[in-house]
């Protein structure tokens, strides 16, 4: 063999050898096939395969994010919702991810949509809107159990947007408006009731005050009338007594009687027939 031929021989062998080198990054694993048959999985670093005989397929093993397209879902109470979500997953078994499913990056979103429809379809709208965290956990567990055979771990699922369809939204807006009007009416009625109650209490208080005032006024008038009556009665008695005394005196004088005047005034004793006759005392008390 000539020198020139040897050079080409070694050059071809060197090129053939160099063609077998592969670099596997830390975020990858290399799946090696020989004539279409799985041989081994290569870890990160510089790896060599037999050119033209073996083939390496690199698989990403980091956390991957997949968007779940928005879809229409019917809830348990027959409301149409538009829901989209995000799935985070990671490949933990490269050979299963390649050989047990055809394009797992396309299969996971389809499976997630089906699972989401099944779970949300068993719940009413109010529960779907209020328990997103619970729904996320349910979808995550269901997906994870179904993708274990694919060598894939579902890390988490997050619902992004949960919105009713246009017709449902319009109906909900009407319900909300009606509820607000109802609450406003109830509040207004309560205010009117409270105002009427306060007005009635004020009327009762005023009536009680008027009643007490009338009672006090009547009592005062009765007491005043009683005092006047007592005064009139005493005055009448005094005047009657005085009149009787004057009447006795007049009668005595008409009979030429003598009147004894004492320190207290005219004595009730009257002396008749003073000329040599006996004194006859006459006593009269009024």
C-alpha positions as CSV (number, residue, x, y, z in Angstrom):
1,X,0.0,0.0,0.0
2,X,1.4,3.3,-1.1
3,X,1.9,6.2,1.3
4,X,-0.9,8.2,-0.5
5,X,-3.3,5.4,-0.1
6,X,-2.4,4.9,3.6
7,X,-3.0,8.6,4.2
8,X,-6.5,8.4,2.6
9,X,-7.2,5.3,4.6
10,X,-6.4,6.9,7.9
11,X,-8.2,10.0,6.9
12,X,-11.3,8.1,6.2
13,X,-11.0,6.1,9.4
14,X,-10.4,9.3,11.3
15,X,-13.4,11.0,9.8
16,X,-15.5,7.9,10.4
17,X,-14.4,8.0,14.0
18,X,-15.1,11.7,14.4
19,X,-18.5,11.3,12.9
20,X,-19.5,9.1,15.9
21,X,-19.1,11.8,18.6
22,X,-22.2,13.3,20.2
23,X,-22.4,15.9,22.9
24,X,-25.3,15.4,25.4
25,X,-26.1,18.4,27.4
26,X,-27.0,18.3,31.2
27,X,-30.7,19.0,30.3
28,X,-30.8,16.1,27.9
29,X,-30.5,12.3,27.7
30,X,-29.4,10.5,24.6
31,X,-31.4,7.5,23.4
32,X,-29.2,5.2,21.2
33,X,-30.7,2.9,18.6
34,X,-28.8,0.4,16.5
35,X,-30.4,-0.5,13.2
36,X,-33.7,0.8,14.8
37,X,-33.4,-1.2,18.0
38,X,-33.0,0.5,21.3
39,X,-29.6,-0.1,22.8
40,X,-28.9,2.3,25.6
41,X,-29.5,5.7,27.1
42,X,-26.5,8.0,27.2
43,X,-26.0,10.5,30.1
44,X,-24.7,14.0,29.7
45,X,-21.2,14.6,28.3
46,X,-19.2,13.5,25.2
47,X,-20.5,10.2,23.9
48,X,-19.6,8.1,20.8
49,X,-21.9,6.0,18.6
50,X,-21.1,3.9,15.6
51,X,-21.6,6.1,12.6
52,X,-24.2,4.8,10.1
53,X,-25.0,1.9,12.5
54,X,-26.3,3.7,15.5
55,X,-28.4,6.8,15.9
56,X,-28.9,9.0,19.0
57,X,-32.2,10.8,19.8
58,X,-31.8,13.5,22.3
59,X,-34.7,14.1,24.7
60,X,-35.2,17.1,26.9
61,X,-35.6,16.1,30.6
62,X,-36.2,19.6,32.1
63,X,-39.6,20.9,33.1
64,X,-41.6,21.7,30.0
65,X,-44.7,24.0,29.7
66,X,-47.5,23.1,27.3
67,X,-50.5,25.4,26.6
68,X,-53.9,23.7,26.5
69,X,-56.0,25.4,23.8
70,X,-59.2,27.1,24.9
71,X,-62.2,24.8,24.6
72,X,-65.9,24.8,25.4
73,X,-66.9,22.8,28.4
74,X,-70.5,22.1,29.7
75,X,-70.8,22.2,33.4
76,X,-73.1,20.1,35.5
77,X,-75.8,22.8,35.5
78,X,-75.6,22.9,31.7
79,X,-73.7,26.2,31.3
80,X,-71.1,26.6,28.5
81,X,-67.7,27.7,29.7
82,X,-64.6,28.6,27.8
83,X,-61.5,27.2,29.5
84,X,-57.9,27.1,28.8
85,X,-55.0,25.8,30.9
86,X,-51.3,25.2,31.2
87,X,-49.6,21.9,31.9
88,X,-46.1,21.5,33.3
89,X,-44.4,18.1,32.9
90,X,-41.1,16.4,32.9
91,X,-39.7,13.3,31.2
92,X,-38.3,10.8,33.8
93,X,-38.0,7.8,31.5
94,X,-36.6,8.6,28.0
95,X,-37.3,5.2,26.5
96,X,-40.9,5.1,27.6
97,X,-41.5,8.7,26.4
98,X,-40.2,7.8,22.9
99,X,-41.5,4.2,22.5
100,X,-44.7,4.1,24.5
101,X,-46.5,7.1,23.0
102,X,-46.4,8.8,19.6
103,X,-45.2,12.4,20.1
104,X,-45.9,13.0,23.8
105,X,-45.8,16.7,23.3
106,X,-49.0,16.4,21.2
107,X,-50.6,13.7,23.2
108,X,-50.4,15.4,26.6
109,X,-52.6,18.5,25.5
110,X,-55.2,16.2,24.0
111,X,-55.3,14.1,27.2
112,X,-55.5,17.2,29.3
113,X,-58.4,18.6,27.4
114,X,-60.3,15.3,27.8
115,X,-59.6,15.1,31.5
116,X,-60.5,18.7,32.0
117,X,-63.9,18.3,30.3
118,X,-64.6,15.2,32.4
119,X,-63.8,16.8,35.7
120,X,-65.4,20.2,35.1
121,X,-68.5,18.5,33.6
122,X,-69.2,17.0,37.0
123,X,-69.2,20.4,38.8
124,X,-71.7,23.3,38.7
125,X,-70.4,26.7,37.5
126,X,-70.2,28.3,40.9
127,X,-68.0,25.6,42.2
128,X,-65.8,25.7,39.1
129,X,-65.3,29.4,39.5
130,X,-64.6,29.2,43.2
131,X,-62.5,26.1,43.4
132,X,-59.8,26.5,40.8
133,X,-57.1,25.1,43.0
134,X,-59.1,22.0,43.7
135,X,-59.7,21.5,40.0
136,X,-56.0,21.9,39.2
137,X,-55.1,19.2,41.7
138,X,-57.7,16.8,40.3
139,X,-56.5,17.3,36.7
140,X,-52.9,17.0,37.8
141,X,-53.5,13.7,39.6
142,X,-55.6,12.2,36.8
143,X,-53.0,13.2,34.1
144,X,-50.1,12.0,36.2
145,X,-51.7,8.5,36.7
146,X,-52.3,8.2,32.9
147,X,-48.9,9.4,31.8
148,X,-46.8,7.2,34.0
149,X,-46.8,4.6,31.3
150,X,-45.3,7.3,29.0
151,X,-42.4,7.9,31.4
152,X,-43.7,11.4,32.1
153,X,-44.4,13.2,35.4
154,X,-47.1,15.8,35.5
155,X,-45.8,18.5,37.8
156,X,-48.8,20.8,37.9
157,X,-51.8,22.1,36.0
158,X,-53.1,25.6,36.1
159,X,-56.4,26.9,34.7
160,X,-55.8,30.2,33.1
161,X,-59.1,31.5,32.0
162,X,-62.6,30.3,33.0
163,X,-65.2,32.5,31.3
164,X,-68.8,31.7,30.3
165,X,-70.0,32.0,26.8
166,X,-71.6,35.2,25.5
167,X,-75.2,34.1,26.0
168,X,-74.4,32.7,29.5
169,X,-72.6,35.9,30.4
170,X,-75.5,38.0,29.3
171,X,-77.9,35.9,31.4
172,X,-75.5,36.1,34.4
173,X,-75.3,39.9,34.0
174,X,-79.1,40.1,34.1
175,X,-79.2,37.9,37.2
176,X,-76.6,40.1,38.9
177,X,-78.5,43.2,37.9
178,X,-81.7,41.7,39.3
179,X,-80.0,40.8,42.6
180,X,-78.6,44.3,43.0
181,X,-82.0,45.8,42.3
182,X,-83.5,43.4,44.8
183,X,-80.9,44.4,47.5
184,X,-81.5,48.1,46.8
185,X,-85.3,47.6,47.1
186,X,-84.8,45.7,50.4
187,X,-82.5,48.3,51.7
188,X,-84.9,51.1,50.8
189,X,-87.8,49.2,52.3
190,X,-85.9,48.7,55.5
191,X,-85.0,52.4,55.6
192,X,-88.7,53.4,55.1
193,X,-89.7,50.9,57.8
194,X,-87.2,52.3,60.2
195,X,-88.3,55.9,59.4
196,X,-91.9,55.0,60.0
197,X,-91.0,53.3,63.2
198,X,-89.2,56.3,64.5
199,X,-92.1,58.6,63.4
200,X,-94.6,56.4,65.2
201,X,-92.4,56.4,68.3
202,X,-92.2,60.2,68.2
203,X,-96.0,60.4,67.9
204,X,-96.4,58.1,70.9
205,X,-93.9,60.1,72.9
206,X,-95.7,63.3,72.0
207,X,-99.1,61.8,72.9
208,X,-97.8,60.6,76.2
209,X,-96.4,64.1,76.9
210,X,-99.7,65.7,76.0
211,X,-101.6,63.2,78.2
212,X,-99.3,63.8,81.2
213,X,-99.6,67.6,80.6
214,X,-103.4,67.4,80.4
215,X,-103.5,65.3,83.6
216,X,-101.2,67.7,85.4
217,X,-103.2,70.7,84.2
218,X,-106.5,69.0,85.2
219,X,-105.1,68.2,88.6
220,X,-103.9,71.7,89.1
221,X,-107.3,73.1,88.0
222,X,-109.1,70.7,90.4
223,X,-106.8,71.7,93.3
224,X,-107.4,75.4,92.5
225,X,-111.2,74.9,92.4
226,X,-111.0,73.1,95.7
227,X,-109.1,75.9,97.2
228,X,-111.6,78.5,95.9
229,X,-114.5,76.4,97.2
230,X,-112.9,76.1,100.6
231,X,-112.2,79.9,100.7
232,X,-115.8,80.7,99.5
233,X,-117.2,78.3,102.1
234,X,-115.2,79.8,104.9
235,X,-116.1,83.3,103.8
236,X,-119.8,82.4,103.6
237,X,-119.7,80.9,107.0
238,X,-118.0,84.0,108.5
239,X,-120.5,86.3,106.8
240,X,-123.5,84.1,107.9
241,X,-122.3,84.2,111.5
242,X,-121.8,88.0,111.2
243,X,-125.3,88.3,109.8
244,X,-126.9,86.3,112.6
245,X,-125.1,88.5,115.1
246,X,-126.4,91.6,113.5
247,X,-129.9,90.2,113.3
248,X,-129.9,89.4,117.0
249,X,-128.6,92.9,117.8
250,X,-131.3,94.4,115.6
251,X,-134.0,92.4,117.3
252,X,-132.7,93.4,120.8
253,X,-132.6,97.0,120.0
254,X,-136.1,96.9,118.6
255,X,-137.3,95.7,122.1
256,X,-135.4,98.4,124.0
257,X,-132.9,95.8,125.2
258,X,-129.5,96.4,126.6
259,X,-126.5,95.1,124.9
260,X,-123.5,94.1,126.9
261,X,-120.3,94.9,125.0
262,X,-117.4,92.9,126.1
263,X,-113.7,92.9,125.1
264,X,-114.6,90.5,122.4
265,X,-117.4,92.7,120.9
266,X,-121.0,92.3,121.3
267,X,-121.8,89.6,123.7
268,X,-124.3,87.1,122.7
269,X,-126.2,87.8,126.0
270,X,-129.1,90.3,125.6
271,X,-130.8,91.9,128.7
272,X,-134.5,92.7,128.2
273,X,-137.0,94.8,130.4
274,X,-134.3,96.8,132.1
275,X,-136.8,99.0,134.0
276,X,-137.1,97.2,137.3
277,X,-137.5,93.8,135.8
278,X,-135.3,90.8,135.9
279,X,-132.5,90.4,133.5
280,X,-133.0,87.5,131.2
281,X,-129.9,86.4,129.5
282,X,-130.2,85.2,126.0
283,X,-127.4,83.2,124.4
284,X,-127.2,82.6,120.7
285,X,-124.5,80.9,119.0
286,X,-124.0,80.9,115.3
